[in-house]
Amino acid sequence: MQGKRASTITAPVDPNIPAPSTISSSQQSYDQQIQHLAGLNSVLLSEPSYSPNETILQTATVTAKINTLTTKNNEVATAYTQVSNSRIQRDKTIYGKEDSIVDIALDVKKYVKSLFGATSPEYAQISGIEFKRTK
């Protein structure tokens, strides 16, 4: 499936005027593709003469496929939410304001440097390990 605009978007002639923001018209998201398949299936259901011999093209099979795709799409949305929340929690643990892994590691490097000196082999072992704070 390929989505296309009925009319083209015209770019402004004056370069000082910003281009207008537009919304994608491709309609190729999973939600849209499921919706289009459901629309096609409703057309097939309303046509009494439609009765293909192939099982994959029968309306019951298409309806089952739509239900399966809808279920899987909802499961992906739920899983994405959980993954996103887990990533936020991970970032708080690593880069958080207080007692984060990065802060502890930087404090350890400072302590080893003050204890053994900047030119010591002990500090040389850990000095190359980089820890960066996020903004």
C-alpha positions in Angstrom: 0.0 0.0 0.0 1.3 3.4 -0.8 -0.3 6.6 0.5 -0.3 9.7 -1.6 -1.7 13.2 -1.3 -4.5 14.2 -3.6 -2.9 17.6 -4.1 0.8 18.6 -3.8 2.0 20.8 -1.0 3.2 24.2 -2.4 6.4 25.6 -0.9 6.4 29.3 0.0 8.1 31.6 -2.6 9.5 33.9 0.1 12.5 32.2 1.8 11.8 34.3 5.0 8.5 32.6 5.5 8.8 29.2 7.1 7.3 26.2 5.4 4.0 25.1 6.9 4.1 22.0 9.0 2.2 19.1 7.5 0.9 15.7 8.6 2.1 12.6 6.8 -0.5 11.3 4.4 1.1 7.9 3.7 -1.1 6.1 6.3 1.4 3.2 6.5 1.4 2.8 10.3 0.4 -0.5 11.6 -2.8 1.0 13.0 -3.7 2.4 9.7 -3.0 -0.8 7.8 -5.2 -2.8 10.1 -7.9 -0.2 9.7 -7.7 -0.3 5.9 -7.8 -4.1 6.0 -10.9 -4.0 8.2 -12.5 -1.5 5.7 -11.8 -3.9 2.8 -13.2 -6.7 4.8 -16.4 -4.8 5.6 -16.8 -4.2 1.8 -16.3 -7.9 1.2 -18.9 -8.8 3.9 -21.5 -6.5 2.3 -21.1 -8.1 -1.1 -23.2 -11.3 -1.2 -21.6 -12.6 -4.3 -18.1 -12.7 -2.8 -17.2 -16.3 -2.0 -13.7 -17.2 -3.0 -12.5 -20.8 -3.0 -9.1 -19.9 -1.4 -9.3 -20.1 2.4 -6.9 -17.2 2.9 -9.3 -14.9 0.9 -12.5 -15.8 2.7 -14.0 -13.2 5.0 -13.8 -15.4 8.1 -10.1 -15.8 7.6 -9.6 -12.1 7.0 -11.6 -11.3 10.1 -9.4 -13.7 12.2 -6.3 -12.1 10.7 -7.6 -8.6 11.6 -8.3 -9.7 15.2 -4.8 -11.3 15.5 -3.1 -8.2 14.1 -5.1 -5.9 16.4 -4.1 -8.1 19.4 -0.5 -8.1 18.5 -0.4 -4.4 17.8 -1.9 -3.7 21.3 0.7 -6.1 22.9 3.5 -4.2 21.2 2.1 -0.9 22.5 2.0 -2.3 26.0 5.5 -3.7 25.8 6.8 -0.5 24.4 5.4 1.4 27.4 7.1 -1.0 29.8 10.4 -0.8 27.9 10.2 3.0 27.9 9.5 3.1 31.6 12.4 0.7 32.3 14.8 2.9 30.3 13.7 5.9 32.3 14.4 4.1 35.5 17.8 2.8 34.2 18.8 6.4 33.3 17.8 7.6 36.8 20.0 4.9 38.3 23.0 5.6 36.1 22.7 9.4 35.7 20.4 10.5 38.6 21.1 13.5 40.7 22.1 11.7 44.0 23.9 8.4 44.5 24.0 7.6 40.8 26.5 5.1 39.4 28.3 7.9 37.5 28.7 10.1 40.6 30.0 7.1 42.7 32.5 6.2 39.9 33.8 9.7 39.6 34.2 9.9 43.4 36.1 6.6 43.4 38.4 7.9 40.7 39.0 11.1 42.8 39.7 9.1 45.9 42.2 6.7 44.2 43.9 9.7 42.7 44.2 11.4 46.1 45.2 8.3 47.9 47.9 7.0 45.4 48.7 10.1 43.4 48.1 11.1 39.7 51.1 9.2 38.4 50.6 5.9 40.3 49.9 2.6 38.6 46.7 2.2 40.6 45.3 5.5 39.2 46.6 4.6 35.7 44.4 1.5 35.8 41.2 3.5 36.2 42.0 6.9 34.8 41.1 5.8 31.2 37.6 4.7 32.2 35.2 7.5 31.1 32.0 8.4 32.9 29.9 11.3 31.6 27.0 13.1 33.1 24.0 13.8 31.0 22.5 17.2 30.7 
